Amino acid sequence: MLIAVVGLTTSIGVFLSAKKKKRMQIFSELYEFNEQLLINFKFSRQTMEKVAQNFKFIPSVLNGKILLDGKDGEVIGDYIYNLGKSDALSQIDYLNERKTSLLKLKDESFTDYKKYSALYVKIFFLLGVLMAVLLA
């Protein structure tokens, strides 16, 4: 019984840290996708779907799936909405403008994941241990 309480609370911590990991992965992929699109517009001119094939989350985003809530979802939606709306030179300018903001979001999400991911697991593990001690 006591081990189950500790296991349950620890799994809650892991679940909460998974959201931070997903956010980090999505923004990392979005930044890399932006880089690939820049190279693509300059040299090979493949379709966005072809470029997106190498990523885990980007094809879903291109199909309109909302992967993140709140402001993060709006940022991704605005980014995707403006892709393919103009000629190649304008797209290159747009992608270059978005590069710095995507890098900032990528770094911020990585820092949040690094800081809070382990913290959530440890706090909920300790909470489970405390509950087990109180129940014993």
C-alpha positions in Angstrom: 0.0 0.0 0.0 2.7 2.4 1.0 4.8 1.7 -2.1 1.7 2.2 -4.2 1.2 5.7 -2.7 4.8 6.6 -3.5 4.5 5.1 -7.0 1.3 7.0 -7.7 2.7 10.4 -6.6 5.9 9.9 -8.4 4.0 9.0 -11.6 2.1 12.3 -11.2 5.4 14.1 -11.1 6.6 12.3 -14.2 3.3 13.2 -16.0 3.8 16.9 -15.2 7.4 16.8 -16.3 6.3 15.2 -19.6 4.4 18.4 -20.5 7.7 20.4 -20.2 9.5 17.8 -22.3 6.9 18.0 -25.0 7.1 21.8 -25.1 10.9 21.6 -25.3 10.7 19.0 -28.2 8.1 21.0 -30.1 10.1 24.3 -30.0 13.3 22.5 -30.8 11.7 20.9 -33.8 10.1 24.1 -34.9 13.5 25.9 -34.8 15.1 23.1 -36.8 12.2 23.1 -39.2 12.7 26.8 -39.7 16.3 26.2 -40.5 15.5 23.4 -43.0 12.9 25.7 -44.7 15.5 28.4 -45.1 17.9 26.0 -46.7 15.1 24.6 -48.8 14.0 28.0 -50.1 17.5 28.9 -51.0 18.6 25.6 -52.7 16.1 22.8 -53.3 12.5 24.1 -53.3 10.8 21.0 -51.9 7.3 21.2 -50.5 6.9 21.9 -46.8 5.3 18.5 -46.2 8.4 16.9 -47.7 10.7 18.9 -45.4 8.4 18.1 -42.4 8.7 14.4 -42.9 11.9 14.1 -40.9 10.2 15.6 -37.8 7.9 14.0 -35.2 5.6 17.0 -34.3 5.8 19.3 -37.4 3.5 17.2 -39.7 0.8 17.4 -37.1 1.2 21.1 -36.7 1.1 21.6 -40.5 -2.2 19.7 -40.5 -3.7 22.1 -38.0 -3.4 20.0 -34.9 -2.9 22.2 -31.7 -0.1 20.6 -29.7 0.4 23.3 -27.0 -2.1 25.5 -25.1 -2.2 29.2 -24.5 0.4 31.6 -25.8 2.6 28.8 -27.1 -0.2 27.5 -29.3 -0.8 30.9 -30.6 2.8 31.5 -31.5 2.9 28.2 -33.4 -0.4 28.9 -35.1 0.8 32.3 -36.2 4.0 30.9 -37.5 2.3 28.1 -39.5 -0.4 30.4 -40.8 2.1 32.7 -42.5 4.1 29.9 -44.2 3.5 29.6 -47.9 1.6 32.9 -48.1 4.0 34.7 -50.4 6.9 34.3 -52.8 10.2 32.6 -51.9 12.1 35.8 -51.2 9.5 37.1 -48.8 9.3 33.7 -47.1 13.1 33.8 -46.6 12.8 37.2 -45.0 9.9 35.9 -42.8 11.8 32.8 -41.7 14.9 34.9 -40.9 12.8 37.2 -38.8 11.2 34.3 -36.9 14.6 32.6 -36.4 15.6 34.7 -33.3 12.2 34.4 -31.6 12.1 30.6 -32.2 15.7 30.3 -30.8 14.6 32.2 -27.8 11.6 29.9 -27.3 13.7 26.9 -27.8 16.2 27.9 -25.2 13.5 29.0 -22.8 11.7 25.7 -23.1 14.9 23.8 -22.7 15.8 25.7 -19.5 12.3 25.2 -18.1 12.4 21.5 -18.9 15.9 21.2 -17.3 14.8 23.1 -14.2 11.3 21.9 -13.6 11.3 18.4 -14.9 13.5 16.9 -12.2 11.9 19.2 -9.6 8.4 17.8 -10.3 9.5 14.2 -10.0 11.5 14.9 -6.8 8.7 16.9 -5.1 6.0 14.4 -5.9 8.3 11.5 -4.8 8.9 13.3 -1.5 5.2 14.0 -1.2 4.5 10.3 -1.6 7.1 9.4 1.0 5.6 11.9 3.4 2.1 10.5 2.8 3.5 6.9 3.3 5.1 7.9 6.6 1.9 9.6 7.8 -0.2 6.6 6.8 2.2 4.1 8.5 
